[in-house]
């Protein structure tokens, strides 16, 4: 059999010319049956808009000069020869992106006694692919590979598809992309450079990204950082960390935005939705910093240092709270106190020498009256030192301790003290009311921001365009 193959080899290639088309007449057309098998989807480079694939080019044509009778050569029906020794069609990848248009590894061709030549060379192609990152990382791309003869027009070489789809039997699954569909179409096109028509077979790969990696490492952290923005207004102003939290969230979102710009192509045609979401969030975080600065500025104002302008009182205490459905809290109930007056611990300014003598005489007379009646004398004075004024109700008399002295006040003096206490209480209540007003002014911007941020955030998350078609 070896001798038969050697004789067959000499018979076929003794006067064979590998540069001439394998047709008996120059007007005949060489029909090349073309098919594609993909072994691996190596990479999809979004930045440079390229798809790297490992494919097998299945080509089959008829060469009348390579026919023989198997009975004359020991029943040898097929022969494998180096592809450099025979005529092969110059099928190239039109949309190549790295400079290697043709097959680089020239494998052997399989010859049959009928003159049929079957050649399946492997190749690693980097084809250009227009990347649409609108729905990144839930995107779906349509990348094409266009094959055709570079020098022969349709009158010399015509293509015929072996199958309508790409062969996926030997495909090695990718961890990032899934091939949804891969079909081929036959086309004939006339280019501006030439008058002839050139055929081609274009394979369209519909691939979808597997989003689990980006969901865990990009989407979920972005959502969590966005939710932290709302917590800024639940943070007390006294802790002094409101601005720190806002700046930290803003810097984190900036880092994620930079990561996205490193992945997606530098194009102005489309902007990914996640980039728009991050930009939207960064704008609101910046606004939250502005609102927080205003809140902290108001927080450190008091009635003693600042007076509230009328427009602030009308807007932030009148209209805005009504729009935001903010109600003023009810004042706490005052505990019931027994009738009487509370004086300051020191009452020496009320006592004069005349008052002291009159008080001593009145006390002696009162005690004599109560002792004669067989009952203890009540306390009818103001107990200074502890700040209690005992009412004139009958009861046991409490012995004043050291530092405590009782003063009997005339009705006129008691009314004067009541007036003084009323004025002091009124001033204190006005001071408290002013502090409450400043606190309410501080709360209105935060509430307004929350009511505008939360619905907007939910609307962006529920945007129907997040789901790719």
C-alpha positions as CSV (number, residue, x, y, z in Angstrom):
1,X,0.0,0.0,0.0
2,X,2.9,2.3,0.7
3,X,4.3,1.8,-2.8
4,X,0.8,2.4,-4.2
5,X,0.6,5.7,-2.4
6,X,4.1,6.6,-3.6
7,X,3.1,5.9,-7.2
8,X,-0.1,7.8,-6.8
9,X,1.7,10.8,-5.4
10,X,4.1,10.9,-8.4
11,X,1.1,10.5,-10.7
12,X,-0.8,13.3,-9.3
13,X,1.9,15.9,-8.8
14,X,4.3,15.1,-11.7
15,X,2.9,18.0,-13.8
16,X,0.6,19.7,-11.3
17,X,0.5,23.5,-11.2
18,X,-0.7,24.8,-7.9
19,X,-1.2,28.3,-9.1
20,X,-3.9,27.6,-11.7
21,X,-7.6,27.3,-10.9
22,X,-8.7,23.6,-11.0
23,X,-11.1,24.0,-13.9
24,X,-10.9,22.6,-17.5
25,X,-12.2,25.9,-18.9
26,X,-11.4,29.4,-17.8
27,X,-15.1,30.3,-17.9
28,X,-16.0,27.6,-15.3
29,X,-16.6,28.5,-11.7
30,X,-15.0,26.7,-8.8
31,X,-17.7,26.0,-6.2
32,X,-16.2,26.1,-2.7
33,X,-18.4,24.6,0.0
34,X,-17.7,26.5,3.2
35,X,-18.6,25.7,6.8
36,X,-17.4,26.9,10.2
37,X,-16.9,25.1,13.5
38,X,-16.1,27.0,16.7
39,X,-14.0,25.4,19.3
40,X,-13.8,28.2,21.9
41,X,-14.9,31.7,22.4
42,X,-11.7,33.0,23.9
43,X,-12.5,36.6,24.7
44,X,-14.7,39.6,24.0
45,X,-12.7,42.8,24.4
46,X,-15.2,45.5,25.0
47,X,-12.5,48.2,25.3
48,X,-11.0,47.5,21.8
49,X,-14.2,46.0,20.4
50,X,-12.8,42.7,19.3
51,X,-13.9,39.1,19.6
52,X,-11.3,36.4,19.8
53,X,-12.4,32.9,18.6
54,X,-10.8,29.5,18.0
55,X,-12.5,28.2,14.8
56,X,-12.0,25.4,12.2
57,X,-12.6,26.5,8.6
58,X,-14.2,23.6,6.7
59,X,-13.6,24.0,3.0
60,X,-14.4,21.5,0.2
61,X,-14.0,21.9,-3.6
62,X,-13.4,19.7,-6.6
63,X,-10.0,19.5,-8.5
64,X,-10.3,17.6,-11.7
65,X,-6.5,17.3,-11.9
66,X,-6.4,15.2,-8.7
67,X,-8.7,12.4,-9.8
68,X,-7.5,8.7,-10.1
69,X,-8.8,5.2,-10.5
70,X,-8.4,3.4,-7.2
71,X,-8.0,0.1,-9.0
72,X,-4.8,1.3,-10.6
73,X,-3.2,2.2,-7.3
74,X,-3.9,-0.6,-4.9
75,X,-7.5,0.5,-4.1
76,X,-6.2,3.7,-2.5
77,X,-9.3,5.9,-2.3
78,X,-7.9,8.9,-0.4
79,X,-4.6,10.6,0.2
80,X,-3.4,13.3,2.6
81,X,-1.0,15.8,1.1
82,X,0.5,19.1,2.3
83,X,-1.8,22.0,1.5
84,X,1.2,24.0,0.1
85,X,1.3,21.5,-2.8
86,X,-2.2,22.0,-4.2
87,X,-4.4,24.9,-5.2
88,X,-6.4,26.3,-2.3
89,X,-8.9,29.1,-2.3
90,X,-7.8,32.4,-0.7
91,X,-10.6,32.6,1.8
92,X,-9.9,35.3,4.4
93,X,-11.7,37.0,7.3
94,X,-12.8,40.4,6.0
95,X,-13.4,42.0,9.4
96,X,-10.1,40.9,10.9
97,X,-8.8,43.2,13.7
98,X,-5.2,42.0,14.2
99,X,-3.6,41.8,10.7
100,X,-3.8,38.0,10.2
101,X,-6.5,37.7,7.5
102,X,-5.7,34.2,6.2
103,X,-5.0,30.9,7.8
104,X,-1.6,30.8,9.4
105,X,-1.3,27.1,10.2
106,X,-1.3,25.2,6.9
107,X,-2.5,21.7,7.7
108,X,-2.7,18.8,5.3
109,X,-5.5,18.5,2.8
110,X,-7.5,15.3,2.3
111,X,-7.8,14.2,-1.3
112,X,-10.4,11.7,-2.6
113,X,-10.3,9.7,-5.8
114,X,-13.3,11.6,-7.2
115,X,-11.2,14.8,-7.2
116,X,-12.8,16.2,-4.1
117,X,-10.5,18.1,-1.8
118,X,-11.4,18.5,1.9
119,X,-9.4,21.0,4.0
120,X,-10.1,21.9,7.6
121,X,-7.4,24.3,8.9
122,X,-7.7,25.7,12.5
123,X,-7.3,29.4,13.1
124,X,-7.5,31.9,16.0
125,X,-9.2,35.0,14.7
126,X,-9.6,38.4,16.3
127,X,-12.6,39.9,14.5
128,X,-13.9,43.4,14.9
129,X,-17.2,43.6,16.7
130,X,-19.4,46.6,17.4
131,X,-20.1,46.5,21.2
132,X,-23.3,47.9,22.6
133,X,-22.8,48.5,26.3
134,X,-26.2,50.1,27.0
135,X,-27.4,47.2,29.2
136,X,-24.0,46.3,30.7
137,X,-23.6,43.9,32.4
138,X,-26.9,42.4,31.2
139,X,-25.9,43.0,27.6
140,X,-26.3,40.9,24.5
141,X,-23.9,41.4,21.6
142,X,-24.1,40.5,17.9
143,X,-20.7,39.9,16.5
144,X,-20.1,38.9,12.9
145,X,-17.4,37.0,11.0
146,X,-17.3,37.6,7.3
147,X,-15.4,35.1,5.1
148,X,-14.8,35.4,1.3
149,X,-12.2,35.2,-1.4
150,X,-10.0,38.2,-1.5
151,X,-8.9,38.1,-5.2
152,X,-11.5,35.9,-7.1
153,X,-14.8,37.3,-7.9
154,X,-18.1,35.4,-8.2
155,X,-17.3,34.5,-11.8
156,X,-14.2,32.6,-10.7
157,X,-15.0,31.3,-7.2
158,X,-18.5,31.0,-5.7
159,X,-19.2,30.0,-2.1
160,X,-21.8,27.5,-1.0
161,X,-22.7,26.9,2.7
162,X,-22.3,23.5,4.1
163,X,-24.7,24.3,7.0
164,X,-26.9,27.2,7.8
165,X,-25.6,27.3,11.4
166,X,-22.2,27.2,13.0
167,X,-21.1,23.7,14.2
168,X,-21.1,23.8,18.1
169,X,-20.4,20.1,18.7
170,X,-16.8,20.7,19.8
171,X,-17.5,24.0,21.5
172,X,-15.9,24.6,24.9
173,X,-18.2,26.6,27.1
174,X,-17.0,30.1,28.1
175,X,-17.3,31.3,31.7
176,X,-18.3,34.8,30.7
177,X,-20.3,34.5,27.5
178,X,-23.0,32.1,26.3
179,X,-23.7,31.6,22.6
180,X,-27.4,32.1,22.0
181,X,-27.4,31.7,18.3
182,X,-24.9,31.4,15.4
183,X,-26.2,31.4,11.9
184,X,-24.6,32.0,8.5
185,X,-25.9,33.9,5.5
186,X,-24.7,34.0,1.9
187,X,-24.2,37.5,0.4
188,X,-23.0,39.0,-2.9
189,X,-21.7,42.5,-2.9
190,X,-20.2,44.9,-5.3
191,X,-17.5,47.1,-3.9
192,X,-16.5,50.6,-5.0
193,X,-13.0,49.5,-6.0
194,X,-14.0,46.9,-8.5
195,X,-16.7,46.2,-11.1
196,X,-17.0,42.6,-10.2
197,X,-19.3,41.0,-7.6
198,X,-17.7,39.2,-4.7
199,X,-19.5,36.5,-2.7
200,X,-19.1,36.0,1.0
201,X,-20.5,34.0,3.9
202,X,-21.2,36.0,7.1
203,X,-21.7,34.3,10.4
204,X,-23.6,36.2,13.1
205,X,-22.8,35.2,16.7
206,X,-25.5,36.3,19.2
207,X,-23.8,36.1,22.6
208,X,-25.1,37.0,26.0
209,X,-22.9,38.0,29.0
210,X,-23.2,35.9,32.1
211,X,-23.8,38.7,34.7
212,X,-23.2,36.8,38.0
213,X,-19.6,38.1,38.4
214,X,-20.5,41.8,37.8
215,X,-23.7,41.5,39.9
216,X,-21.8,40.4,42.9
217,X,-18.8,42.6,42.5
218,X,-20.3,45.7,40.9
219,X,-24.1,46.0,41.0
220,X,-24.8,45.0,44.7
221,X,-22.0,47.2,46.1
222,X,-23.3,50.2,44.1
223,X,-26.8,49.7,45.4
224,X,-25.6,49.4,49.0
225,X,-23.6,52.6,48.7
226,X,-26.6,54.3,47.2
227,X,-28.7,53.3,50.2
228,X,-26.1,54.8,52.6
229,X,-26.9,58.2,51.2
230,X,-30.3,58.2,52.8
231,X,-28.8,57.3,56.2
232,X,-26.9,60.5,56.3
233,X,-30.1,62.4,57.4
234,X,-30.8,59.8,60.1
235,X,-27.3,60.5,61.6
236,X,-27.4,63.0,64.5
237,X,-25.8,66.3,63.8
238,X,-23.9,66.3,67.1
239,X,-21.8,63.3,66.2
240,X,-19.9,65.3,63.5
241,X,-19.8,62.4,61.0
242,X,-22.4,63.5,58.5
243,X,-20.0,65.2,56.1
244,X,-17.5,62.3,56.5
245,X,-20.1,59.7,55.5
246,X,-21.2,61.8,52.5
247,X,-17.7,62.2,51.2
248,X,-16.9,58.5,51.7
249,X,-19.9,57.5,49.7
250,X,-19.1,59.9,46.9
251,X,-15.5,58.7,46.7
252,X,-16.6,55.1,46.6
253,X,-19.1,55.8,43.8
254,X,-16.3,57.5,41.9
255,X,-14.1,54.4,42.2
256,X,-16.8,52.2,40.7
257,X,-17.4,54.7,37.9
258,X,-13.7,54.5,37.1
259,X,-13.9,50.7,37.0
260,X,-16.7,50.9,34.5
261,X,-14.9,53.3,32.2
262,X,-11.9,50.8,32.2
263,X,-14.2,48.0,30.9
264,X,-16.5,49.7,28.4
265,X,-15.2,51.2,25.1
266,X,-14.4,54.9,24.9
267,X,-17.4,55.8,22.7
268,X,-19.9,58.7,22.8
269,X,-22.6,56.8,21.0
270,X,-24.1,55.1,24.0
271,X,-23.8,55.3,27.8
272,X,-24.4,52.2,29.9
273,X,-27.3,52.3,32.2
274,X,-25.1,51.5,35.2
275,X,-23.0,54.5,34.4
276,X,-26.1,56.7,34.2
277,X,-27.2,55.2,37.6
278,X,-23.8,56.0,39.2
279,X,-23.8,59.5,37.8
280,X,-27.4,60.0,39.0
281,X,-26.4,58.7,42.5
282,X,-23.3,60.9,42.5
283,X,-25.4,64.0,41.8
284,X,-27.7,63.2,44.6
285,X,-24.8,62.5,47.0
286,X,-23.4,65.9,46.0
287,X,-26.7,67.5,46.8
288,X,-26.8,65.7,50.1
289,X,-23.5,67.2,51.0
290,X,-24.9,70.7,50.2
291,X,-28.0,70.0,52.3
292,X,-25.9,68.5,55.1
293,X,-23.7,71.7,55.2
294,X,-26.9,73.8,55.5
295,X,-28.2,71.5,58.3
296,X,-25.0,71.7,60.2
297,X,-24.9,75.4,59.8
298,X,-28.5,75.7,61.2
299,X,-27.7,73.2,64.0
300,X,-25.1,75.5,65.5
301,X,-27.4,78.5,65.6
302,X,-29.3,79.5,68.7
303,X,-31.7,82.3,69.6
304,X,-28.9,84.1,71.4
305,X,-26.6,84.2,68.4
306,X,-28.9,84.4,65.4
307,X,-32.3,85.8,64.7
308,X,-34.5,83.9,62.3
309,X,-35.4,85.9,59.1
310,X,-39.0,86.2,58.1
311,X,-38.6,84.4,54.8
312,X,-37.0,81.4,56.6
313,X,-39.9,81.3,59.1
314,X,-42.5,81.6,56.4
315,X,-40.9,79.1,54.0
316,X,-39.3,76.4,56.2
317,X,-41.8,76.7,59.1
318,X,-45.0,77.4,57.3
319,X,-45.2,76.2,53.7
320,X,-42.6,73.5,53.4
321,X,-43.7,71.5,56.5
322,X,-47.3,71.5,55.2
323,X,-46.2,70.2,51.8
324,X,-44.1,67.5,53.4
325,X,-46.9,66.6,55.9
326,X,-44.6,67.4,58.9
327,X,-46.6,68.1,62.1
328,X,-45.3,69.9,65.1
329,X,-45.0,67.6,68.1
330,X,-47.3,68.3,71.0
331,X,-45.7,69.8,74.1
332,X,-45.2,67.4,77.0
333,X,-47.7,67.5,79.8
334,X,-46.6,69.6,82.8
335,X,-46.7,67.6,86.1
336,X,-49.3,68.8,88.6
337,X,-47.8,71.0,91.3
338,X,-49.2,72.0,94.6
339,X,-50.2,75.6,94.9
340,X,-47.5,77.9,96.0
341,X,-44.5,79.7,94.9
342,X,-41.0,78.5,94.2
343,X,-38.3,80.9,95.1
344,X,-34.6,80.9,94.5
345,X,-32.4,79.3,97.1
346,X,-31.3,82.6,98.4
347,X,-33.9,84.9,99.8
348,X,-31.8,87.3,101.8
349,X,-32.6,90.2,99.4
350,X,-36.2,90.0,100.6
351,X,-35.4,90.4,104.3
352,X,-34.9,93.7,106.1
353,X,-34.4,94.4,109.8
354,X,-37.9,95.6,110.1
355,X,-39.3,92.5,108.3
356,X,-37.3,90.3,110.6
357,X,-38.6,91.9,113.8
358,X,-42.2,91.8,112.5
359,X,-41.8,88.2,111.4
360,X,-40.5,87.2,114.9
361,X,-43.4,88.9,116.6
362,X,-45.9,87.3,114.3
363,X,-44.5,83.9,114.7
364,X,-44.6,84.2,118.5
365,X,-48.2,85.3,118.4
366,X,-49.2,82.5,116.0
367,X,-47.5,79.9,118.1
368,X,-49.2,81.1,121.2
369,X,-52.6,80.9,119.5
370,X,-52.0,77.3,118.2
371,X,-50.5,76.1,121.5
372,X,-53.4,77.4,123.5
373,X,-55.7,75.5,121.1
374,X,-53.7,72.3,121.7
375,X,-52.5,72.0,118.0
376,X,-49.0,72.5,116.5
377,X,-48.5,75.7,114.7
378,X,-48.5,75.6,110.8
379,X,-45.8,77.0,108.6
380,X,-47.1,80.1,106.8
381,X,-43.9,81.3,105.3
382,X,-41.5,80.8,102.4
383,X,-38.7,78.4,103.1
384,X,-35.5,79.7,101.6
385,X,-32.5,77.6,100.9
386,X,-34.4,74.7,99.3
387,X,-36.6,77.0,97.3
388,X,-40.1,75.8,98.6
389,X,-43.0,77.9,99.7
390,X,-45.3,76.0,102.1
391,X,-48.9,76.9,101.8
392,X,-50.9,78.1,104.8
393,X,-52.7,74.8,105.3
394,X,-52.8,73.2,108.8
395,X,-50.2,70.6,109.5
396,X,-47.1,69.8,111.5
397,X,-44.5,72.4,111.5
398,X,-41.2,71.4,110.0
399,X,-38.1,72.6,111.8
400,X,-35.9,74.6,109.5
401,X,-32.5,73.1,109.0
402,X,-29.2,75.0,108.9
403,X,-29.2,77.4,106.0
404,X,-33.0,77.5,105.8
405,X,-35.0,80.4,106.9
406,X,-38.7,81.2,106.6
407,X,-39.9,84.6,105.4
408,X,-43.4,85.8,105.8
409,X,-44.4,87.8,102.7
410,X,-47.1,90.3,102.5
411,X,-49.8,89.8,99.8
412,X,-48.4,92.6,97.8
413,X,-44.9,91.0,97.8
414,X,-46.3,87.6,96.9
415,X,-48.1,89.2,93.8
416,X,-44.8,90.9,92.8
417,X,-43.0,87.6,93.1
418,X,-45.7,85.9,91.0
419,X,-45.2,88.6,88.3
420,X,-41.4,88.1,88.4
421,X,-41.8,84.3,88.0
422,X,-44.3,84.8,85.2
423,X,-41.9,87.0,83.3
424,X,-39.0,84.6,83.8
425,X,-41.1,81.6,82.7
426,X,-42.3,83.6,79.7
427,X,-38.7,84.4,78.7
428,X,-37.6,80.8,79.1
429,X,-40.5,79.5,77.1
430,X,-39.7,82.0,74.3
431,X,-36.1,80.9,74.3
432,X,-37.2,77.3,74.1
433,X,-39.7,78.1,71.3
434,X,-36.9,79.7,69.3
435,X,-34.7,76.7,69.8
436,X,-37.5,74.5,68.6
437,X,-38.0,76.7,65.5
438,X,-34.3,76.4,64.6
439,X,-34.6,72.6,65.0
440,X,-37.7,72.5,62.7
441,X,-35.8,74.6,60.1
442,X,-33.0,72.1,60.4
443,X,-35.3,69.1,59.7
444,X,-37.2,70.5,56.7
445,X,-34.3,70.3,54.1
446,X,-33.5,66.8,55.1
447,X,-37.1,65.6,54.9
448,X,-37.4,67.3,51.5
449,X,-34.2,65.5,50.2
450,X,-35.4,62.1,51.5
451,X,-38.8,62.5,49.8
452,X,-37.2,63.4,46.5
453,X,-34.3,60.9,46.6
454,X,-36.2,57.7,47.6
455,X,-38.8,57.8,44.9
456,X,-36.3,58.8,42.3
457,X,-34.0,55.9,43.4
458,X,-36.8,53.4,43.2
459,X,-37.8,54.7,39.8
460,X,-34.3,54.3,38.4
461,X,-34.1,50.7,39.8
462,X,-37.4,49.8,38.3
463,X,-36.6,51.3,34.9
464,X,-37.9,48.8,32.3
465,X,-34.9,49.5,30.1
466,X,-32.8,47.5,32.5
467,X,-34.1,44.4,30.9
468,X,-32.4,43.8,27.5
469,X,-34.7,43.0,24.6
